[in-house]
Amino acid sequence: MSTALNAARRTRELAELAEAREPVDVLVVGGGVTGAGVALDAAARGLSVVLAEKHDLAFGTSRWSSKLVHGGLRYLASGAVGIARESAVERDILIRRTAPHLVRALPQIVPLLPGTGFAGAALVRVGFLAGDALRISAGTPGSVLPRSRRLGAAEVLRYAPTVAAAGLRGGLAFWDGQLTDDARLVVALARTAAGLGAKVLTQCEAVEVSGEGALLRDRVGGEGVRVRARIVINAAGVWAGEVVPGITLRPSRGTHLVFPQSAFGGLNAGLTVPVPGETNRFVFALPAPEGRVYVGLTDEAAPGPIPDVPAPSAAEVDFLLGTINSALRVPLSPADLLGTFAGLRPLLDDGTGRTADVSRKHAVLTDPSGVVTVVGGKLTTYRRMAEDALDAALARTPLPAAPCRTRRLPLVGAAAPAALSAVPAPLHLVRRYGTEAPAVLAAGPATPVAPGLDTTLAELRFAATHEGALSTADLLDRRTRIGLAGTARTAAEQAAQEALSA
Ligand SMILES: Cc1cc2nc3c(=O)[nH]c(=O)nc-3n(C[C@H](O)[C@H](O)[C@H](O)COP(=O)(O)OP(=O)(O)OC[C@H]3O[C@@H](n4cnc5c(N)ncnc54)[C@H](O)[C@@H]3O)c2cc1C
């Protein structure tokens, strides 16, 4: 079956669902990385699948992450060896097998500045060595993710030209995985699932959810379709408690700032700066597509009603600016900002500790009606979360299903590094589309959608015909990330409208 998602397929599949006499095997609620991962796993086991997403693919937390596929170093520091190892294993699967086109090795450097004590530097070094051990234990070779090492001052400045040079003693470097973009991973998962027969229905809110199915409210056509299902999986992230009662989440907000690359003089590594007075907490600057740099990350309790789109607070912006500036020769100011973004971590309430300490381990919970909720965890471990959720559901409701096969199932566009480097298309397109890059080039004019942007009209058209984009917001805020900078978003609006009506 085709992996192409578009408005015509959505309409047809909704109509088929309304006519269906048999229940579907698996109904997945939520089209973030977790729900898309569950849909893919279930379809790959040979089950019939419907994924219902209230808004668009990656509408929720999955588009607000730091876009890192990380090996769990941070969890190691807090003694959570199991979670750290799980992250390292999943990173290996993504970078080498399932999505090598979307994940690349990124050096992360800690500059040794006059304010960095020798004890602090030694602690970072030990942490990096432990990270190397994790990488080796997960089977990732040094040719894919090089081992950590010490850098000279000149090398630090080559990676991060605006670091304060006075008194710089060099730096420490560690290699981790970086996604081209988090929302693109979600779209690739959903399309791969669609290629195996899953019905991926965006703009469909699941209400009246029980272990027997749900009512899907079509937010485009205004109709309601009742779906009966043998298995129902709730993957609604921070909204999981609104889908089924009894799930209590304790969301934590993480904020990023968006700068132009020029503000960092051409950053080509992750620049990692310790937060003064805290151990194991850092602010980092990451090079990003469209000539941008993301600076993150905060970790703030976010109680109360859950907004569709979370907003950063002024205090978070000040904190990030202040911390990153402590490592820079020329301080950045709010005037340098292109934009900001914030997301809510869907953490389960364990009733203890401050938000930053709540476990990042995922949980699979079954409610009395039989709905299986999968929540917590992180982007990097979506595959394992999906596998655990389906294993739990199938243990309760046995169906004729093959064992999980997502460890070795390449996502749409994936190929081995040699094949990817032979794709006849510019590198930035191969990193977005993998082997599909030539098809994207053929989809329309290679004209940039607005001055100063590298995204083309062809990419927007491909998003409408193959990636399920139904609106200009889908195009600008999720299939591309133009919308992370307000001015660029306004400039590209007309091109997005043209792409939808082409
Ligand atoms: C700031 C920040 C940075 C992060 N950085 C990283 C990182 O670098 N690496 C990493 O591995 N992890 C990272 N994470 C964690 C990771 O982003 C999340 O764990 C993950 O994206 C959660 O995905 P999800 O699919 O569970 O939830 P979501 O992405 O929120 O998906 C839930 C979906 O359910 C839909 N929905 C809700 N209600 C309904 C309904 N009734 N019917 C249908 N659909 C519904 C929503 O619209 C939404 O699209 C970060 C998290 C944050 C907040």
The ligand as an SDF file (V2000), in Angstrom:
LIG
                    3D

 53 58  0  0  0  0  0  0  0  0999 V2000
   10.9870   20.7310   25.9460 C   0  0  0  0  0  0  0  0  0  0  0  0
   11.1440   19.2670   25.7420 C   0  0  0  0  0  0  0  0  0  0  0  0
   12.3040   18.7610   25.1780 C   0  0  0  0  0  0  0  0  0  0  0  0
   12.4290   17.3980   24.9520 C   0  0  0  0  0  0  0  0  0  0  0  0
   13.5460   16.9490   24.3300 N   0  0  0  0  0  0  0  0  0  0  0  0
   13.6770   15.6470   24.0600 C   0  0  0  0  0  0  0  0  0  0  0  0
   14.7940   15.1900   23.3400 C   0  0  0  0  0  0  0  0  0  0  0  0
   15.6410   15.9690   22.8970 O   0  0  0  0  0  0  0  0  0  0  0  0
   14.9030   13.8670   23.1040 N   0  0  0  0  0  0  0  0  0  0  0  0
   13.9620   12.9770   23.5570 C   0  0  0  0  0  0  0  0  0  0  0  0
   14.1560   11.7870   23.3500 O   0  0  0  0  0  0  0  0  0  0  0  0
   12.8530   13.3820   24.1980 N   0  0  0  0  0  0  0  0  0  0  0  0
   12.6830   14.7010   24.4530 C   0  0  0  0  0  0  0  0  0  0  0  0
   11.5660   15.1600   25.0810 N   0  0  0  0  0  0  0  0  0  0  0  0
   10.4930   14.2090   25.4290 C   0  0  0  0  0  0  0  0  0  0  0  0
    9.5900   13.9380   24.2220 C   0  0  0  0  0  0  0  0  0  0  0  0
    9.4210   15.0860   23.4360 O   0  0  0  0  0  0  0  0  0  0  0  0
    8.2180   13.4480   24.6810 C   0  0  0  0  0  0  0  0  0  0  0  0
    8.3770   12.4310   25.6240 O   0  0  0  0  0  0  0  0  0  0  0  0
    7.3930   12.9130   23.5060 C   0  0  0  0  0  0  0  0  0  0  0  0
    7.3830   13.8200   22.4270 O   0  0  0  0  0  0  0  0  0  0  0  0
    5.9620   12.6300   23.9420 C   0  0  0  0  0  0  0  0  0  0  0  0
    5.2620   12.1750   22.8120 O   0  0  0  0  0  0  0  0  0  0  0  0
    3.7750   11.6380   22.9110 P   0  0  0  0  0  0  0  0  0  0  0  0
    3.4370   11.0860   21.5790 O   0  0  0  0  0  0  0  0  0  0  0  0
    3.6460   10.7240   24.0790 O   0  0  0  0  0  0  0  0  0  0  0  0
    2.9010   12.9310   23.2370 O   0  0  0  0  0  0  0  0  0  0  0  0
    2.4390   14.1070   22.1910 P   0  0  0  0  0  0  0  0  0  0  0  0
    3.4820   14.4040   21.2000 O   0  0  0  0  0  0  0  0  0  0  0  0
    1.9530   15.2410   23.0290 O   0  0  0  0  0  0  0  0  0  0  0  0
    1.2420   13.4320   21.4320 O   0  0  0  0  0  0  0  0  0  0  0  0
   -0.0480   13.3160   21.9840 C   0  0  0  0  0  0  0  0  0  0  0  0
   -1.0510   13.5900   20.8630 C   0  0  0  0  0  0  0  0  0  0  0  0
   -2.3540   13.2170   21.2950 O   0  0  0  0  0  0  0  0  0  0  0  0
   -3.2730   14.0880   20.6590 C   0  0  0  0  0  0  0  0  0  0  0  0
   -4.5420   14.0160   21.3930 N   0  0  0  0  0  0  0  0  0  0  0  0
   -4.8310   14.4760   22.6200 C   0  0  0  0  0  0  0  0  0  0  0  0
   -6.1110   14.1960   22.9420 N   0  0  0  0  0  0  0  0  0  0  0  0
   -6.6370   13.5210   21.8910 C   0  0  0  0  0  0  0  0  0  0  0  0
   -7.9260   12.9630   21.6080 C   0  0  0  0  0  0  0  0  0  0  0  0
   -8.9250   13.0290   22.4940 N   0  0  0  0  0  0  0  0  0  0  0  0
   -8.1300   12.3640   20.4150 N   0  0  0  0  0  0  0  0  0  0  0  0
   -7.1230   12.2750   19.4930 C   0  0  0  0  0  0  0  0  0  0  0  0
   -5.8990   12.8000   19.7200 N   0  0  0  0  0  0  0  0  0  0  0  0
   -5.6460   13.4090   20.9060 C   0  0  0  0  0  0  0  0  0  0  0  0
   -2.5820   15.4440   20.7470 C   0  0  0  0  0  0  0  0  0  0  0  0
   -3.1070   16.3700   19.8080 O   0  0  0  0  0  0  0  0  0  0  0  0
   -1.1350   15.0610   20.4740 C   0  0  0  0  0  0  0  0  0  0  0  0
   -0.7770   15.2130   19.1140 O   0  0  0  0  0  0  0  0  0  0  0  0
   11.4000   16.5210   25.3270 C   0  0  0  0  0  0  0  0  0  0  0  0
   10.2240   17.0270   25.8990 C   0  0  0  0  0  0  0  0  0  0  0  0
   10.0850   18.3880   26.0940 C   0  0  0  0  0  0  0  0  0  0  0  0
    8.8260   18.9250   26.6760 C   0  0  0  0  0  0  0  0  0  0  0  0
  1  2  1  0
  2  3  1  0
  2 52  2  0
  3  4  2  0
  4  5  1  0
  4 50  1  0
  5  6  2  0
  6  7  1  0
  6 13  1  0
  7  8  2  0
  7  9  1  0
  9 10  1  0
 10 11  2  0
 10 12  1  0
 12 13  2  0
 13 14  1  0
 14 15  1  0
 14 50  1  0
 15 16  1  0
 16 17  1  0
 16 18  1  0
 18 19  1  0
 18 20  1  0
 20 21  1  0
 20 22  1  0
 22 23  1  0
 23 24  1  0
 24 25  2  0
 24 26  1  0
 24 27  1  0
 27 28  1  0
 28 29  2  0
 28 30  1  0
 28 31  1  0
 31 32  1  0
 32 33  1  0
 33 34  1  0
 33 48  1  0
 34 35  1  0
 35 36  1  0
 35 46  1  0
 36 37  1  0
 36 45  1  0
 37 38  2  0
 38 39  1  0
 39 40  1  0
 39 45  2  0
 40 41  1  0
 40 42  2  0
 42 43  1  0
 43 44  2  0
 44 45  1  0
 46 47  1  0
 46 48  1  0
 48 49  1  0
 50 51  2  0
 51 52  1  0
 52 53  1  0
M  END
$$$$
